[in-house]
Amino acid sequence: MIITCTRCVMNSTVPGIFFDENGCCNYCIEHEEKVKLIPANKKDAEKRLKNLIDKIKSKKRGQYDCIIGLSGGVDSSYVAYIVTKLGLNPLAVHFDNGWNSELSIKNIENIVRNLKIDLVTYVIDWNEFRDIQKSFFKANVVDIEMITDHAIFAAMYKIANKNKIKYIISGTNAATESIMPDEWQHFKFDLLNLKSIHKKYGSLKIKNYPTVSIWNIAWQKYVKGIETVSILNYLKYNKNEAMNILSETIGWSYYGGKHYESSFTKFYQSYILPEKFNIDKRLIHLSDLIMNNEVDRSQALLELQKKPYDEIQIEADIEYVIKKLGMTKSEFSNYMSTKPKSHYDFPSYAKIAKKLVNIYKKNRYN
């Protein structure tokens, strides 16, 4: 029998879950603890935000105060909106990995036009990127999106250095992104793991794909002086309110799900993860929003009764993805039926790196 948390919608199918005497799970308790630590929930929250903005402005060395990633999704779009309202002059960077949806492109165009900010589009070498993606399929590991997330940060550091920018402003936030089982993703900066998987299963020599190691990130921070700031943690962030503001002020449109501004991410989260890995990310997304008082638990439970993908559209989506990846239907069918493997079946430095990151996180808001 599946046991569901009495407070959020995480359930006993999730790795590492346990419940207290009230039926409340460890994930929503941890969410609450993480949110308590962010600047937005300190008594001097306004002062902390002002000090941060003043510090960012004081480190300006070129045309821009900071660099922001812009995917067309709600979090990154709201970051663009808020930093301009706070008086900063950001350089927006869009990472084009070949999977952009039309709606995300329209959102980005509306943002840069209405907010009057400059945009750089970092276009990935598609043949290389596809070869790395296909190698992760062949490895049967869970975090195929690691390839995109890794390259985005690597590209941001590259562009920040080129433009003498000392602050990278991200859209990550505790309010709507605190819940995540370790088994559902891999450490994004595990360059050893990424290279090992591609070396075993890839077919192209990689020359242009941007990479960054945990050691290089430390170099960027402590030697180059480049800081990464989660500015939404300095605000009382509410995703629904953010979407309303973006819609009313810059003509932004919702795309139907978390990170669904990418056609691959939509397919990966709604079909590959639940069908191959028995992972339904709606559990974490809805639970975060319940904890942030944005979604009613009963509504979330009703949502989870539906299929995570459109049963009418899914065949067309499968055909589109495998054609774009250069796979046959039989290859994809074989992939979906093959037993998943752990990222740790390949060389990795994720465990030691995550320990170092956790030490840093404990001290970053002190």
C-alpha positions in Angstrom: 0.0 0.0 0.0 1.3 3.5 -0.9 1.5 5.8 2.0 1.1 9.6 1.3 2.4 12.4 3.5 -0.4 14.1 5.4 1.0 17.5 4.7 2.4 17.4 1.1 1.9 14.7 -1.6 5.3 12.9 -1.3 4.6 9.2 -0.9 6.2 5.8 0.0 7.3 5.3 -3.7 10.0 8.0 -3.1 13.5 6.9 -2.1 14.6 7.8 1.4 11.2 8.9 2.6 10.0 8.4 6.2 7.1 9.7 8.3 6.8 11.1 11.8 4.0 10.3 14.3 1.7 12.7 12.5 2.3 11.1 9.1 4.3 14.1 8.0 7.3 13.2 5.7 10.9 14.2 6.1 10.9 16.0 2.7 8.3 18.6 3.7 10.0 19.0 7.1 13.3 19.6 5.4 11.6 22.1 3.0 10.4 24.1 6.0 13.9 24.1 7.6 15.6 25.2 4.4 13.1 28.1 3.8 13.7 29.3 7.4 17.4 29.9 6.6 17.1 32.1 3.5 17.5 35.9 3.7 13.9 36.6 2.9 12.9 35.1 6.3 15.4 37.0 8.4 14.3 40.0 10.4 16.6 42.3 8.4 15.5 40.9 5.0 15.2 44.3 3.4 18.6 45.4 4.6 20.2 42.2 3.3 18.7 42.7 -0.1 19.8 46.3 -0.2 23.3 45.4 0.8 23.4 42.7 -1.9 22.3 45.1 -4.6 24.8 47.8 -3.4 27.6 45.2 -3.4 26.7 44.0 -6.9 26.8 47.6 -8.2 30.1 48.3 -6.5 31.8 45.4 -8.3 30.7 46.6 -11.7 33.7 46.7 -14.0 32.2 46.9 -17.4 28.8 47.7 -19.0 26.8 45.2 -16.9 26.3 44.7 -13.2 25.4 41.0 -13.5 24.7 38.1 -15.8 21.4 36.2 -15.7 20.3 33.0 -17.4 17.1 33.3 -19.5 15.2 30.2 -20.5 11.7 31.8 -20.9 10.5 29.9 -17.9 8.9 31.6 -14.9 11.9 31.6 -12.5 14.5 33.0 -14.9 11.9 35.4 -16.4 11.0 36.7 -13.0 14.7 37.1 -12.2 15.1 39.3 -15.3 12.1 41.3 -14.2 13.2 41.8 -10.6 16.8 42.7 -11.1 15.8 45.5 -13.5 13.3 46.7 -10.9 16.1 46.7 -8.3 18.1 49.0 -10.6 20.6 46.6 -12.0 21.7 46.4 -15.6 21.9 42.6 -16.4 23.3 40.8 -19.4 20.8 38.0 -20.2 22.2 34.8 -21.6 20.0 32.2 -23.3 21.4 28.7 -23.8 20.1 27.2 -27.0 20.6 23.4 -27.0 18.3 22.8 -29.9 15.2 21.9 -27.9 13.6 25.3 -27.4 9.9 25.5 -27.6 8.3 28.2 -29.7 6.6 29.7 -26.6 9.9 30.0 -24.7 11.4 31.9 -27.6 8.4 34.3 -27.7 8.7 34.8 -23.9 12.4 35.6 -24.2 11.7 38.1 -27.0 9.0 39.8 -24.9 11.3 40.0 -21.9 14.3 41.6 -23.5 12.1 44.0 -25.5 9.9 45.2 -22.6 12.7 45.2 -20.0 15.2 46.7 -22.4 18.0 44.4 -21.5 20.7 43.0 -23.7 20.7 39.3 -24.7 23.4 36.9 -25.7 22.3 33.5 -27.2 24.8 30.8 -26.6 24.2 28.3 -29.4 25.5 24.8 -28.6 27.2 22.6 -31.3 24.1 20.4 -32.0 26.0 17.4 -33.3 28.2 17.3 -30.2 25.3 17.9 -27.8 23.2 15.2 -29.4 26.1 12.8 -29.3 26.4 13.4 -25.5 22.7 13.1 -25.0 22.6 9.8 -26.9 25.5 8.5 -24.8 23.5 9.1 -21.6 20.6 7.2 -23.2 22.9 4.3 -23.9 24.3 4.5 -20.3 20.7 4.2 -18.9 21.4 6.8 -16.2 18.6 8.9 -14.8 19.9 12.5 -15.1 20.0 13.1 -18.9 19.3 16.8 -18.1 22.7 17.0 -16.3 24.1 17.6 -19.8 22.2 20.8 -20.3 22.4 22.1 -16.7 26.2 21.5 -16.7 26.8 23.4 -20.0 24.6 26.3 -19.0 26.7 27.1 -15.9 29.9 26.5 -17.9 28.7 29.0 -20.5 27.7 31.5 -17.9 31.2 31.5 -16.4 32.7 31.9 -19.8 30.6 34.9 -20.7 30.9 36.4 -17.2 34.7 36.4 -17.5 34.6 37.8 -21.1 32.5 40.7 -19.9 34.2 41.3 -16.6 31.0 40.5 -14.7 31.4 39.4 -11.0 27.8 38.3 -10.3 25.8 35.4 -11.8 22.2 35.8 -10.7 20.3 32.5 -10.8 16.6 31.6 -10.5 17.1 28.7 -8.1 15.1 29.2 -4.9 14.2 27.4 -1.7 10.5 28.3 -1.8 9.6 26.2 -4.8 12.7 24.0 -5.3 13.7 22.5 -1.9 12.3 19.0 -2.3 14.4 16.6 -4.4 15.4 13.0 -3.6 19.1 12.4 -4.2 18.3 9.4 -6.4 16.3 11.5 -8.8 19.2 13.5 -10.1 23.0 13.6 -10.2 25.5 16.2 -9.2 25.5 18.7 -12.1 29.2 19.6 -12.0 30.5 16.0 -12.0 32.6 16.5 -15.1 34.4 13.2 -14.5 31.1 11.3 -14.7 29.9 13.2 -17.8 33.2 12.6 -19.6 33.3 8.9 -18.6 29.8 8.2 -19.9 30.5 9.9 -23.2 33.9 8.3 -23.6 32.3 4.8 -23.3 29.2 5.5 -25.4 29.8 8.6 -27.5 31.1 8.6 -31.1 32.3 12.1 -31.6 35.3 14.0 -30.3 34.0 16.9 -28.2 35.6 20.2 -29.0 33.0 22.9 -28.4 30.7 21.7 -25.6 31.3 24.0 -22.6 32.4 22.2 -19.4 33.3 23.2 -15.8 34.5 21.2 -12.9 33.8 21.7 -9.2 37.5 22.7 -8.8 37.1 25.3 -11.6 34.0 26.7 -9.9 36.1 27.1 -6.7 38.7 28.9 -8.8 36.0 31.2 -10.3 34.8 32.1 -6.8 37.9 32.4 -4.7 40.4 33.6 -7.3 38.4 35.3 -10.1 35.9 36.7 -7.6 32.7 35.6 -9.4 29.8 35.0 -7.1 26.6 33.1 -7.8 23.5 34.5 -6.1 20.0 33.0 -5.8 18.2 36.4 -5.7 14.7 34.8 -5.3 15.9 33.7 -1.8 16.0 37.3 -0.8 12.3 37.8 -1.7 9.1 36.3 -0.5 8.9 34.4 -3.7 5.5 33.1 -4.9 5.5 31.4 -8.3 1.8 32.2 -9.0 2.2 35.8 -8.2 5.3 35.9 -10.4 3.5 34.5 -13.3 0.7 37.0 -13.0 3.2 39.9 -12.8 5.1 38.6 -15.9 1.9 38.1 -17.8 0.5 41.5 -17.0 3.7 43.5 -17.5 5.7 41.8 -20.4 3.2 39.5 -22.2 4.8 36.4 -20.7 2.9 33.1 -21.3 2.8 29.9 -19.2 4.0 26.7 -21.0 2.2 24.0 -18.9 4.7 22.6 -16.4 8.0 23.1 -14.6 10.8 23.5 -17.1 8.4 22.7 -20.0 9.8 25.7 -21.9 12.2 23.0 -23.3 10.5 20.4 -25.5 13.0 17.7 -24.4 12.6 18.5 -20.7 8.8 18.2 -21.1 9.2 14.8 -22.8 11.9 13.6 -20.3 9.9 14.6 -17.2 6.4 13.6 -18.4 7.3 10.3 -20.2 10.8 9.0 -19.8 11.1 9.5 -16.0 7.8 7.9 -15.0 7.8 5.2 -17.6 11.4 4.0 -17.3 12.6 5.2 -13.9 9.3 5.2 -12.0 9.8 8.9 -11.1 7.0 11.4 -11.2 8.5 14.8 -10.7 5.0 16.3 -10.1 5.3 14.9 -6.6 8.2 17.3 -5.8 6.9 20.2 -7.8 3.4 20.1 -6.2 4.8 19.4 -2.8 7.0 22.5 -3.0 4.0 24.6 -4.0 1.9 23.1 -1.2 4.6 24.1 1.3 4.7 27.5 -0.2 0.9 27.9 0.2 0.3 28.1 -3.5 -1.5 24.8 -4.2 -4.1 23.1 -2.1 -3.1 19.5 -1.2 -6.5 18.1 -2.3 -6.1 19.8 -5.7 -2.6 18.3 -6.0 -3.9 14.8 -5.2 -6.4 15.2 -8.0 -3.7 16.3 -10.4 -1.6 13.2 -9.6 -4.5 11.0 -10.6 -4.0 12.1 -14.2 -1.3 10.7 -16.5 1.8 12.9 -16.5 1.7 13.1 -20.3 -1.0 13.7 -22.9 -2.1 10.2 -24.1 -3.3 11.6 -27.4 -0.1 13.6 -28.1 2.5 11.2 -26.7 3.0 9.1 -29.9 3.8 12.3 -31.9 6.1 13.4 -29.1 8.0 10.1 -29.2 8.4 10.3 -32.9 9.7 13.9 -32.8 12.2 13.2 -30.1 13.7 10.0 -31.5 13.9 11.6 -35.0 15.7 14.6 -33.7 18.1 12.4 -31.7 18.7 10.1 -34.7 17.3 7.0 -33.0 15.1 4.3 -34.5 11.8 3.2 -32.8 13.3 -0.1 -31.9 16.3 1.6 -30.3 14.1 3.8 -28.2 11.8 0.9 -27.3 14.9 -1.1 -26.2 16.1 1.9 -24.2 12.7 2.2 -22.4 12.7 -1.5 -21.5 16.4 -1.7 -20.3 17.0 -1.7 -16.6 18.4 1.7 -15.3 21.9 2.1 -14.1 23.4 4.3 -11.5 25.6 7.3 -12.3 28.0 5.7 -9.8 28.5 2.7 -12.1 30.8 5.1 -13.9 33.8 7.1 -12.6 32.5 10.0 -10.5 33.7 12.6 -7.9 30.1 13.6 -7.0 30.2 12.3 -3.4 33.2 14.3 -2.3 32.1 17.3 -4.2 28.6 17.3 -2.7 30.2 17.3 0.8 32.2 20.4 -0.1 29.1 22.1 -1.5 27.0 21.3 1.6 29.7 22.9 3.8 29.6 26.0 1.7 25.7 26.1 1.7 25.6 26.0 5.5 27.7 29.1 5.8 26.6 31.2 2.8 23.8 33.3 4.5 25.7 33.8 7.8 
